[in-house]
Amino acid sequence: MKPSLEETLIDVWRQALVENADEVQVGGQRYPVIKTSQKKLREVVFAFDGKEIRAIEQNPQTTSRWAQMARAGKKVMQFISEGSYLANVMDGKLTLYGKGASNRRLPLRNPT
């Protein structure tokens, strides 16, 4: 059975931020984890159901509440697709944005 979008986002977060992988695997494909040129934040662009999704580590130097959590040591990753924020994962908990998401949070099954 194919993993859901929610499971995939959590898995990308785990591979990139928890395991510090040089690449993540999604749907049998491998995608490199790079560091952004200025802030040195981890970033990966991958495909899911034919759509490109950009995952980027939260910049702790901004003023958002997610940045505040990153400064406190939480592992936060934002997910962007088609120019809009899709979701974020913080310490294994997923928050979906947009219509129908109702900001539901899903726990990570196994954070390590």
PyMOL CGO cylinders between C-alpha atoms (Angstrom):
from pymol import cmd
from pymol.cgo import CYLINDER

trace = [
    CYLINDER, 0.00, 0.00, 0.00, 1.27, 3.44, -0.95, 0.3, 1, 1, 1, 1, 1, 1,
    CYLINDER, 1.27, 3.44, -0.95, 2.04, 5.80, 1.97, 0.3, 1, 1, 1, 1, 1, 1,
    CYLINDER, 2.04, 5.80, 1.97, -0.29, 8.77, 2.42, 0.3, 1, 1, 1, 1, 1, 1,
    CYLINDER, -0.29, 8.77, 2.42, 0.82, 12.37, 1.98, 0.3, 1, 1, 1, 1, 1, 1,
    CYLINDER, 0.82, 12.37, 1.98, 0.83, 12.77, 5.75, 0.3, 1, 1, 1, 1, 1, 1,
    CYLINDER, 0.83, 12.77, 5.75, 3.06, 9.72, 6.26, 0.3, 1, 1, 1, 1, 1, 1,
    CYLINDER, 3.06, 9.72, 6.26, 5.36, 10.89, 3.47, 0.3, 1, 1, 1, 1, 1, 1,
    CYLINDER, 5.36, 10.89, 3.47, 5.84, 14.37, 4.96, 0.3, 1, 1, 1, 1, 1, 1,
    CYLINDER, 5.84, 14.37, 4.96, 6.68, 12.93, 8.37, 0.3, 1, 1, 1, 1, 1, 1,
    CYLINDER, 6.68, 12.93, 8.37, 9.07, 10.47, 6.75, 0.3, 1, 1, 1, 1, 1, 1,
    CYLINDER, 9.07, 10.47, 6.75, 10.87, 13.22, 4.81, 0.3, 1, 1, 1, 1, 1, 1,
    CYLINDER, 10.87, 13.22, 4.81, 11.18, 15.24, 8.05, 0.3, 1, 1, 1, 1, 1, 1,
    CYLINDER, 11.18, 15.24, 8.05, 12.59, 12.20, 9.86, 0.3, 1, 1, 1, 1, 1, 1,
    CYLINDER, 12.59, 12.20, 9.86, 15.13, 11.39, 7.16, 0.3, 1, 1, 1, 1, 1, 1,
    CYLINDER, 15.13, 11.39, 7.16, 16.33, 14.98, 6.70, 0.3, 1, 1, 1, 1, 1, 1,
    CYLINDER, 16.33, 14.98, 6.70, 16.29, 16.37, 10.25, 0.3, 1, 1, 1, 1, 1, 1,
    CYLINDER, 16.29, 16.37, 10.25, 16.44, 13.38, 12.60, 0.3, 1, 1, 1, 1, 1, 1,
    CYLINDER, 16.44, 13.38, 12.60, 18.68, 11.03, 10.62, 0.3, 1, 1, 1, 1, 1, 1,
    CYLINDER, 18.68, 11.03, 10.62, 20.65, 13.88, 8.96, 0.3, 1, 1, 1, 1, 1, 1,
    CYLINDER, 20.65, 13.88, 8.96, 20.51, 11.96, 5.68, 0.3, 1, 1, 1, 1, 1, 1,
    CYLINDER, 20.51, 11.96, 5.68, 22.27, 13.30, 2.60, 0.3, 1, 1, 1, 1, 1, 1,
    CYLINDER, 22.27, 13.30, 2.60, 19.26, 12.19, 0.56, 0.3, 1, 1, 1, 1, 1, 1,
    CYLINDER, 19.26, 12.19, 0.56, 15.68, 11.15, 1.27, 0.3, 1, 1, 1, 1, 1, 1,
    CYLINDER, 15.68, 11.15, 1.27, 13.78, 8.32, -0.32, 0.3, 1, 1, 1, 1, 1, 1,
    CYLINDER, 13.78, 8.32, -0.32, 10.18, 8.90, -1.41, 0.3, 1, 1, 1, 1, 1, 1,
    CYLINDER, 10.18, 8.90, -1.41, 8.24, 6.36, -3.44, 0.3, 1, 1, 1, 1, 1, 1,
    CYLINDER, 8.24, 6.36, -3.44, 11.37, 4.51, -4.50, 0.3, 1, 1, 1, 1, 1, 1,
    CYLINDER, 11.37, 4.51, -4.50, 13.07, 7.70, -5.71, 0.3, 1, 1, 1, 1, 1, 1,
    CYLINDER, 13.07, 7.70, -5.71, 16.01, 9.41, -4.04, 0.3, 1, 1, 1, 1, 1, 1,
    CYLINDER, 16.01, 9.41, -4.04, 16.20, 13.18, -3.62, 0.3, 1, 1, 1, 1, 1, 1,
    CYLINDER, 16.20, 13.18, -3.62, 19.27, 15.08, -2.36, 0.3, 1, 1, 1, 1, 1, 1,
    CYLINDER, 19.27, 15.08, -2.36, 19.15, 17.10, 0.84, 0.3, 1, 1, 1, 1, 1, 1,
    CYLINDER, 19.15, 17.10, 0.84, 21.00, 20.33, 0.22, 0.3, 1, 1, 1, 1, 1, 1,
    CYLINDER, 21.00, 20.33, 0.22, 21.86, 23.28, 2.43, 0.3, 1, 1, 1, 1, 1, 1,
    CYLINDER, 21.86, 23.28, 2.43, 20.62, 26.70, 1.37, 0.3, 1, 1, 1, 1, 1, 1,
    CYLINDER, 20.62, 26.70, 1.37, 23.40, 29.06, 0.32, 0.3, 1, 1, 1, 1, 1, 1,
    CYLINDER, 23.40, 29.06, 0.32, 22.83, 31.86, 2.83, 0.3, 1, 1, 1, 1, 1, 1,
    CYLINDER, 22.83, 31.86, 2.83, 21.25, 30.38, 5.96, 0.3, 1, 1, 1, 1, 1, 1,
    CYLINDER, 21.25, 30.38, 5.96, 22.57, 26.81, 5.62, 0.3, 1, 1, 1, 1, 1, 1,
    CYLINDER, 22.57, 26.81, 5.62, 19.11, 25.36, 6.22, 0.3, 1, 1, 1, 1, 1, 1,
    CYLINDER, 19.11, 25.36, 6.22, 18.42, 21.82, 5.03, 0.3, 1, 1, 1, 1, 1, 1,
    CYLINDER, 18.42, 21.82, 5.03, 16.14, 21.64, 2.01, 0.3, 1, 1, 1, 1, 1, 1,
    CYLINDER, 16.14, 21.64, 2.01, 14.84, 18.89, -0.26, 0.3, 1, 1, 1, 1, 1, 1,
    CYLINDER, 14.84, 18.89, -0.26, 12.57, 19.02, -3.29, 0.3, 1, 1, 1, 1, 1, 1,
    CYLINDER, 12.57, 19.02, -3.29, 10.65, 15.81, -4.00, 0.3, 1, 1, 1, 1, 1, 1,
    CYLINDER, 10.65, 15.81, -4.00, 7.64, 14.57, -5.93, 0.3, 1, 1, 1, 1, 1, 1,
    CYLINDER, 7.64, 14.57, -5.93, 4.44, 13.13, -4.49, 0.3, 1, 1, 1, 1, 1, 1,
    CYLINDER, 4.44, 13.13, -4.49, 1.48, 12.18, -6.68, 0.3, 1, 1, 1, 1, 1, 1,
    CYLINDER, 1.48, 12.18, -6.68, 2.95, 14.15, -9.57, 0.3, 1, 1, 1, 1, 1, 1,
    CYLINDER, 2.95, 14.15, -9.57, 3.35, 17.36, -7.57, 0.3, 1, 1, 1, 1, 1, 1,
    CYLINDER, 3.35, 17.36, -7.57, 6.59, 18.97, -6.53, 0.3, 1, 1, 1, 1, 1, 1,
    CYLINDER, 6.59, 18.97, -6.53, 6.94, 19.59, -2.80, 0.3, 1, 1, 1, 1, 1, 1,
    CYLINDER, 6.94, 19.59, -2.80, 9.70, 21.67, -1.25, 0.3, 1, 1, 1, 1, 1, 1,
    CYLINDER, 9.70, 21.67, -1.25, 10.68, 20.84, 2.31, 0.3, 1, 1, 1, 1, 1, 1,
    CYLINDER, 10.68, 20.84, 2.31, 12.82, 23.36, 4.18, 0.3, 1, 1, 1, 1, 1, 1,
    CYLINDER, 12.82, 23.36, 4.18, 14.14, 23.44, 7.70, 0.3, 1, 1, 1, 1, 1, 1,
    CYLINDER, 14.14, 23.44, 7.70, 12.63, 26.25, 9.75, 0.3, 1, 1, 1, 1, 1, 1,
    CYLINDER, 12.63, 26.25, 9.75, 14.85, 29.33, 9.97, 0.3, 1, 1, 1, 1, 1, 1,
    CYLINDER, 14.85, 29.33, 9.97, 15.20, 29.96, 13.72, 0.3, 1, 1, 1, 1, 1, 1,
    CYLINDER, 15.20, 29.96, 13.72, 16.12, 33.61, 13.11, 0.3, 1, 1, 1, 1, 1, 1,
    CYLINDER, 16.12, 33.61, 13.11, 12.67, 34.72, 11.91, 0.3, 1, 1, 1, 1, 1, 1,
    CYLINDER, 12.67, 34.72, 11.91, 9.88, 36.02, 14.14, 0.3, 1, 1, 1, 1, 1, 1,
    CYLINDER, 9.88, 36.02, 14.14, 7.31, 33.25, 13.64, 0.3, 1, 1, 1, 1, 1, 1,
    CYLINDER, 7.31, 33.25, 13.64, 6.13, 30.95, 16.39, 0.3, 1, 1, 1, 1, 1, 1,
    CYLINDER, 6.13, 30.95, 16.39, 7.69, 28.05, 14.47, 0.3, 1, 1, 1, 1, 1, 1,
    CYLINDER, 7.69, 28.05, 14.47, 11.05, 29.88, 14.55, 0.3, 1, 1, 1, 1, 1, 1,
    CYLINDER, 11.05, 29.88, 14.55, 10.63, 30.37, 18.29, 0.3, 1, 1, 1, 1, 1, 1,
    CYLINDER, 10.63, 30.37, 18.29, 10.17, 26.62, 18.66, 0.3, 1, 1, 1, 1, 1, 1,
    CYLINDER, 10.17, 26.62, 18.66, 13.21, 25.97, 16.46, 0.3, 1, 1, 1, 1, 1, 1,
    CYLINDER, 13.21, 25.97, 16.46, 15.27, 28.29, 18.69, 0.3, 1, 1, 1, 1, 1, 1,
    CYLINDER, 15.27, 28.29, 18.69, 14.08, 26.22, 21.65, 0.3, 1, 1, 1, 1, 1, 1,
    CYLINDER, 14.08, 26.22, 21.65, 15.61, 23.12, 20.04, 0.3, 1, 1, 1, 1, 1, 1,
    CYLINDER, 15.61, 23.12, 20.04, 12.58, 21.67, 18.27, 0.3, 1, 1, 1, 1, 1, 1,
    CYLINDER, 12.58, 21.67, 18.27, 13.11, 20.14, 14.82, 0.3, 1, 1, 1, 1, 1, 1,
    CYLINDER, 13.11, 20.14, 14.82, 10.76, 22.02, 12.48, 0.3, 1, 1, 1, 1, 1, 1,
    CYLINDER, 10.76, 22.02, 12.48, 10.35, 21.61, 8.72, 0.3, 1, 1, 1, 1, 1, 1,
    CYLINDER, 10.35, 21.61, 8.72, 7.98, 23.54, 6.46, 0.3, 1, 1, 1, 1, 1, 1,
    CYLINDER, 7.98, 23.54, 6.46, 6.47, 21.99, 3.31, 0.3, 1, 1, 1, 1, 1, 1,
    CYLINDER, 6.47, 21.99, 3.31, 5.52, 24.15, 0.32, 0.3, 1, 1, 1, 1, 1, 1,
    CYLINDER, 5.52, 24.15, 0.32, 3.72, 23.12, -2.87, 0.3, 1, 1, 1, 1, 1, 1,
    CYLINDER, 3.72, 23.12, -2.87, 2.44, 25.22, -5.76, 0.3, 1, 1, 1, 1, 1, 1,
    CYLINDER, 2.44, 25.22, -5.76, 3.50, 28.42, -4.01, 0.3, 1, 1, 1, 1, 1, 1,
    CYLINDER, 3.50, 28.42, -4.01, 1.57, 27.76, -0.79, 0.3, 1, 1, 1, 1, 1, 1,
    CYLINDER, 1.57, 27.76, -0.79, 2.45, 26.37, 2.59, 0.3, 1, 1, 1, 1, 1, 1,
    CYLINDER, 2.45, 26.37, 2.59, 1.14, 22.82, 2.69, 0.3, 1, 1, 1, 1, 1, 1,
    CYLINDER, 1.14, 22.82, 2.69, 2.17, 21.65, 6.15, 0.3, 1, 1, 1, 1, 1, 1,
    CYLINDER, 2.17, 21.65, 6.15, 4.88, 21.53, 8.73, 0.3, 1, 1, 1, 1, 1, 1,
    CYLINDER, 4.88, 21.53, 8.73, 6.31, 18.85, 10.93, 0.3, 1, 1, 1, 1, 1, 1,
    CYLINDER, 6.31, 18.85, 10.93, 7.67, 19.69, 14.35, 0.3, 1, 1, 1, 1, 1, 1,
    CYLINDER, 7.67, 19.69, 14.35, 9.25, 16.94, 16.41, 0.3, 1, 1, 1, 1, 1, 1,
    CYLINDER, 9.25, 16.94, 16.41, 7.24, 14.31, 14.56, 0.3, 1, 1, 1, 1, 1, 1,
    CYLINDER, 7.24, 14.31, 14.56, 3.86, 16.05, 14.70, 0.3, 1, 1, 1, 1, 1, 1,
    CYLINDER, 3.86, 16.05, 14.70, 2.28, 17.08, 11.42, 0.3, 1, 1, 1, 1, 1, 1,
    CYLINDER, 2.28, 17.08, 11.42, 0.17, 20.21, 11.00, 0.3, 1, 1, 1, 1, 1, 1,
    CYLINDER, 0.17, 20.21, 11.00, -1.62, 20.51, 7.65, 0.3, 1, 1, 1, 1, 1, 1,
    CYLINDER, -1.62, 20.51, 7.65, -2.61, 23.90, 6.28, 0.3, 1, 1, 1, 1, 1, 1,
    CYLINDER, -2.61, 23.90, 6.28, -5.37, 24.91, 3.89, 0.3, 1, 1, 1, 1, 1, 1,
    CYLINDER, -5.37, 24.91, 3.89, -8.90, 23.84, 3.16, 0.3, 1, 1, 1, 1, 1, 1,
    CYLINDER, -8.90, 23.84, 3.16, -10.02, 20.64, 4.80, 0.3, 1, 1, 1, 1, 1, 1,
    CYLINDER, -10.02, 20.64, 4.80, -6.91, 20.39, 6.93, 0.3, 1, 1, 1, 1, 1, 1,
    CYLINDER, -6.91, 20.39, 6.93, -8.48, 21.79, 10.11, 0.3, 1, 1, 1, 1, 1, 1,
    CYLINDER, -8.48, 21.79, 10.11, -4.92, 21.97, 11.45, 0.3, 1, 1, 1, 1, 1, 1,
    CYLINDER, -4.92, 21.97, 11.45, -4.97, 18.32, 12.42, 0.3, 1, 1, 1, 1, 1, 1,
    CYLINDER, -4.97, 18.32, 12.42, -1.82, 16.96, 13.97, 0.3, 1, 1, 1, 1, 1, 1,
    CYLINDER, -1.82, 16.96, 13.97, -0.62, 13.44, 13.47, 0.3, 1, 1, 1, 1, 1, 1,
    CYLINDER, -0.62, 13.44, 13.47, 2.07, 11.96, 15.72, 0.3, 1, 1, 1, 1, 1, 1,
    CYLINDER, 2.07, 11.96, 15.72, 5.13, 10.27, 14.34, 0.3, 1, 1, 1, 1, 1, 1,
    CYLINDER, 5.13, 10.27, 14.34, 4.95, 6.53, 14.83, 0.3, 1, 1, 1, 1, 1, 1,
    CYLINDER, 4.95, 6.53, 14.83, 8.64, 6.04, 15.59, 0.3, 1, 1, 1, 1, 1, 1,
    CYLINDER, 8.64, 6.04, 15.59, 10.76, 9.19, 15.90, 0.3, 1, 1, 1, 1, 1, 1,
    CYLINDER, 10.76, 9.19, 15.90, 14.08, 7.33, 15.82, 0.3, 1, 1, 1, 1, 1, 1,
]
cmd.load_cgo(trace, "trace")
